[in-house]
């Protein structure tokens, strides 16, 4: 299984990718920079870690990071609805709402600078959803998604969306085998493979993607099933400045990575979170991470992912 394979791999010693960026690339000088703070507009929050600067607006919709700029290179990263926002929520062959972004939410800042966003369950949405955004390094944003089911939720999915500027035109996904036969390697989402591409964790995940949930109007999507992922790990990069946004999650928390092909106008990437049945009253948590870096080596991005999984494994130990 993917989890056992990844956890068996050695994590390189030292700071790791995020730690190196925090020590060298960032202009931040202390933990006070690793915090969200109230913005100028109501229900809007600012951040400036020294590496990343921007807003998280909740004035009319529940959006993610928008705008978000890589400070050292002045590269704009976020567009449309922003980075790390909640879009659709599904169970088997069913979509609850067109978009969670339009559902009112309550927000609050925690004493350590983390930002909590909460959507209450109701008759149309039998799930209580809480998001916790926390800066863990100047170039790293961690997101914890917690759901409490108020009814049985078969094959439950939270579709986590990120929309980039056209400066980051191509998604690359970490797959078990690329179309040209490379094993455990990054593969570009080329147009020849189809416009909307889904990279599942395994056969069960592929069956979940095609169970009918994506056929519902408005805006149905006909996903092309692509090679299975070696890990929920994807990257978009700006060719001119070299800045990359890397999205990742533990394999038990994300069952697929989704993306349109290169240069498609959404310039997006998505994580399919949970992908399992929740019993009434059950509480479930999914972790995900966004890393922004100028590191160009694929091996270093994989090492950063392994370090993330290793650290989460230690946190989850009883």
N, C-alpha and C positions, 0 to 999 in steps of 0.2 A: 504493500500500500504506500501511497505518497508520503503520508505522515512518517511512517517508520523509516522510509528511505532518507528523507530529509534530516530527521533527527539523528540518524546514524552518521551523517556526514560531519566531519570535524569543522568547528568554527575557528577561523583564524584568530590568533591572539592579537591584542592591541586595541586601539580605539575603535576600529571598524570604520565603515564609510561615513556614517552620521557623526561619529565622534571626531573624525578628522576634519569634517566640515565645520563642526562647532569650534574646533581649536584654531582653524586657519582661515576659512573663508568668511566667517561671520564677523560682523562689526559689533555684535552683542557682547556685553561685558559681564552679565550676571543673570541670575534666575528671574529678575524683575522683567526682563525683556521677553521671557517665555510665558506670556500671559495675554489673554484677551482683555480689553478695557472698553468702557462705554464709548461709543462713537458720538459724533455731533448730532445725528438724527435719532429720534426715538427708536428703541429696539434695534439698534445697530451697534456692532462691536468692531473695534479696530485691533490690529496686531502689527507689530514691527519687531521681528526677532533679530534684525541685522542682516539676515539672509532673505527673509520674506516679509513683505509689507502689503497690507490691504485691509479689506472689510469683510464682515459677515453680516449681510442685511436681512432683517426679518420684518421690514415695514409693511409690506403687502403680501409677500410670499415667503416661504421658508426656503431660502437659497443657501448655497454653500459659500465658499470663499469667492468673493466677487467685488472688486477686482482682487487679483493677487499678482504681485510683481517680484521677480527675482532681483534683489537690490544690487548685487555686485555687477550684474551685466545689464540691468535695466530691461529685462525681458518680461513682457506681459504674458501671464500664463493662463488666466481664467477668462472665459467668455460665456455668453448665453446665460445659463442658470448657475454657473460657477462650478467649483470643485467640491466633491464630497457632499452632494445633496441627495435627499431621498426622493426617488421618483415613483415607481410603481410598487405595489404590494400584491402578492398572489397567494392563492392556494390552488389545488389541482383544478385545471381548466376553469379558473375563476380569477378575475381581477376585481379588487375591492373598490378602488377609486382610479380616476384617470391619472391623478398625480398627487402625491403627498405634499408637494410644494404649495398647493392651493388650500391645504387644510390648516386652520389656525393652530398655532403652537404657543407654548409658554417657554420663555427663556430666562435663565438666571446665570450670573457669574458665581463660581465657587471661590472660596478664600484663596486657593492656590493658583487662580487665574484660568482655570478650565471653564469652558462654556457648556452648559447643559441645556438641551432642547427637549421638550416633552409634548407628546400628542396623547391625549386621553382616548380610551376606547369609547365607542358608542354603538348604536344599533347597527350602523352600516360597516363599522370597523371593529371586529371583535378581538382587538389586540391593543394593548397599551405599549407605546413605543417611546423610548428615551435614547437620545444621542448625547454622548459626552466627548467633546473635542478638547484635546490637551496637547500643547506643545511639549515635546520631550527632548528636543534639541532645536537649535536655530533653524535647521533644515528638515525637521521631522515633525509631522502632525499625526498623532494617534487618534483614532476614532473607535469608541466602544458603543455598539448598538445593542440595546437591551429590550427584549419583548416579553410581555406577560400576556399569555393567551387567555381570553375570557370565554372561548369556545374551542372545540377541536379545530385545529388548523392543519389539514393534510398537505404534505409537501409544501410547507410554508416558505415563501421567498420575499426578501426585501431587496429591491433592485437599487443599488447605490450608484449614482451617476456623477460623472465628472466631464465638464465641457472645457475644451482648451481653445486658445487662439489659433489662427492659421499659421502662426510661427512654429507650431508643433504638428506637422502634417501627417505623420505616420505612427500607427500603433505597432509595437512589437511585443509578442507574447512568448512566454517561456513554455515550450511544449516538449512532450516526451520524444517526438520524432517529427522533424520538419518534412516538407514535401520533397526535399531533395535528399532525405535520409539521415540528416544529422540528428543525433540523439541528445536529449536534454540541452536544447539550444533555443535561442530566440529566433522567432519567425515573424517577418513583416506581413501585415495584413494587406496584401496586394489586391488590387481591383479585380484581377483575373479570377480570384477565388470567389467573388460575390461581393455585394455591397454591404450586407449586414452579416457579420461573422460571429459565431458562438464557439468558444473553446471550452468544452466540458471537462470535468474532473475524471469522469468514468462513464460507463454505459448507462448507469442509473441516472446520472445527471443529464445525459443526452435525452433520455426518455422524459425527464421532467420538463426540459425546455420545449419539447414537442408535444406536450400533453393537451394543447389547445389554449393555454393561457394567453398566448401571444396572438391569437386570431381575433380577439375581441375588438370591436370598434370603440372609439375612434383610434386611428393610428396603429393598426395592427402591424406586426413586423414578421417577415418571413426569414428567420435566421438560417444561415447556411452552417451546418455542423462542420467544425474544423477539427484538426488533430487534438487529441486530449492533452491537457496541460500537465507539465511536470510539477508545477506549483501555481497557485493563483498569484501570478506575477506578470505585470505588464509595464511598458515604458513608452512615453512619447518624448521626443527630443526636438529642440530647435536647432536646425543645422547651422544657422549663422552664428549663434553664440555658444552652442554645445550644451545648453542647459537641458536637463532631463527631469521629467516628473515620473516617478516610479510609484506605482500602486501595488499593494501587496496585502495578503491576508493568509491566515493559517488554512491549510487544506481542509480541516474539519469545519471551518467557519464560512468558507466560500466554495460553492460547487462549480462555478464557471466564471470566466472572464469574457466579456462581450465588447465588440468594437465595430464601427464601420470601417470600410476599406480606406486606403490612403487617399487623402485630399477630399473625402466626402465632407459636405458642408457642416456637419455637426461637430467634427473634430473631437470626438468623445471616446470615453472608455467607461465600462461599467463592471461592477462586481455583483454577482448573484449570491447574496448572503443567506445562510441557514440551509435551505433545501432539504428540510426534514419535517416530519409531522410533530406538532406540538399538542399536548393534551390540555384540556381545560385547566386553567390555573398554573400551568407550567411557565417557568421563567427561563429564558434562553438568552445567551450573550454571544455576539460575534465581534471579533476584533478586525481592524483594518488599519493600514498605515499609508501615508503619503510621504515620500522622500524626494527632495529636490536637490539635484547635484549636478556638477559639471564633470563628474567621473565618466569616462568614455568606455572603460573596459567592461564587457559583459560579465566576466568572472567576478569583478568587484561588486556588481549589482547582485549577483547570486550569493556572494559572501554576506552582503548586507541583509539579504532575505534570511539566510541561515541563522545569522546572529539574532534577528528579530524573533524567529521561531524558537530558538534556544532560550531567549530571555522570557518569552511568554510561557514556555513549558515550565520554567522554574517558578513563575508567578502562580501558575495553576496547580502546582503540587500541593497536596493537602498538608 
